[in-house]
Amino acid sequence: MNRPTMNHRYLRTLARLAFGNATSLVYLGAVAATAVFVTVDTLFVAHEDASFAGIWLFLLAAPTVFVFLLGSSAAGAESFGPTWFMYLALVVSVLVQSLALGWFARLVRGGSGRTRTAHPHGA
């Protein structure tokens, strides 16, 4: 029987922290609802001036999104870099923050959230 390697366990733990707890799911749900709102506002609502609906998405991804955008600006990109980089920074920031929220929720809960039984080494 194949046992999961350390990399598989590590990736499974990261996925569980980012997507497998209530705190992260509430955050990701808020981001998804805001993304739908921004998309609908951009595509279907006529504005005389520019809409500031996208600001809400960036506020939900703050502060990590601003670190990415300032990093690209410091690297020489004009005006926070190309559009694709801005979207990529937004997605990565949301995932990093979801992971951080999951880790914090696990820390507050007191460890891994499950009990382990003691097994002698080699058993």
C-alpha positions in Angstrom: 0.0 0.0 0.0 1.4 3.4 -1.0 1.7 5.8 1.9 1.5 9.5 1.1 4.8 11.2 0.9 5.7 14.3 2.9 4.9 16.5 -0.1 1.4 15.1 -0.4 0.7 15.6 3.3 2.1 19.1 3.1 -0.1 20.0 0.1 -3.1 18.4 1.7 -2.6 20.3 4.9 -2.2 23.6 3.0 -5.4 22.8 1.0 -7.2 22.0 4.2 -6.1 25.2 5.8 -7.0 27.3 2.8 -10.3 25.7 1.8 -11.4 23.2 4.5 -12.5 25.3 7.4 -15.4 27.6 8.1 -13.3 30.7 8.5 -11.6 30.4 5.1 -14.8 29.4 3.4 -16.7 32.5 4.7 -13.8 34.7 3.5 -13.7 33.0 0.1 -17.5 33.3 -0.2 -17.3 37.0 0.5 -14.6 37.4 -2.1 -16.6 35.4 -4.6 -19.8 37.4 -3.9 -17.8 40.7 -4.3 -16.3 39.4 -7.6 -19.8 38.7 -9.0 -20.9 42.2 -7.9 -17.9 43.8 -9.6 -18.5 41.8 -12.8 -22.2 42.6 -12.9 -21.4 46.3 -12.2 -18.7 46.4 -14.9 -20.7 44.6 -17.6 -24.3 45.6 -17.1 -24.5 49.0 -15.3 -23.9 52.2 -17.2 -22.0 54.9 -15.3 -21.3 58.4 -16.3 -18.0 58.3 -14.5 -15.8 55.4 -13.6 -17.2 52.9 -11.1 -15.4 52.2 -7.9 -16.9 48.8 -7.4 -13.5 47.1 -7.9 -12.1 48.8 -4.9 -14.1 46.4 -2.7 -12.3 43.5 -4.2 -8.9 45.0 -3.5 -10.0 45.9 0.1 -10.9 42.3 0.7 -7.5 41.2 -0.6 -5.6 43.9 1.4 -2.9 44.0 2.6 -1.1 41.3 0.6 -2.4 42.5 -2.8 -0.8 45.9 -2.2 2.5 44.2 -1.3 2.5 42.5 -4.7 1.5 45.6 -6.6 4.1 47.8 -4.9 6.7 45.1 -5.5 5.9 45.2 -9.2 6.0 48.9 -9.2 9.4 48.9 -7.4 10.7 46.4 -10.0 10.1 49.0 -12.7 6.6 48.2 -14.0 4.6 51.3 -14.9 1.4 51.9 -12.9 1.4 48.6 -11.1 2.3 46.5 -14.1 0.2 44.9 -16.8 -3.5 43.9 -16.2 -2.7 40.2 -16.1 -0.3 40.8 -13.2 -2.9 42.7 -11.3 -5.4 39.9 -11.6 -2.8 37.3 -10.7 -1.7 39.4 -7.6 -5.4 39.6 -6.6 -5.9 35.8 -6.8 -2.6 34.9 -5.1 -3.4 37.4 -2.3 -6.8 36.0 -1.7 -5.4 32.4 -1.5 -2.6 33.6 0.8 -5.1 35.3 3.1 -7.4 32.3 3.0 -4.5 30.1 4.1 -3.6 32.6 6.8 -7.1 32.7 8.1 -7.3 28.9 8.2 -4.0 28.7 10.0 -5.1 31.3 12.5 -8.5 29.5 13.1 -6.5 26.3 13.7 -4.2 28.1 16.1 -7.1 29.5 18.1 -8.8 26.1 18.1 -5.7 24.7 19.7 -3.7 22.7 17.2 -4.8 20.3 14.5 -8.4 20.0 15.8 -8.2 16.3 16.1 -6.9 14.0 18.8 -4.1 11.6 18.1 -3.5 8.3 19.8 0.0 7.4 20.9 1.6 4.6 18.9 5.0 3.1 19.8 7.7 3.8 17.2 7.7 1.1 14.5 4.2 -0.2 15.4 
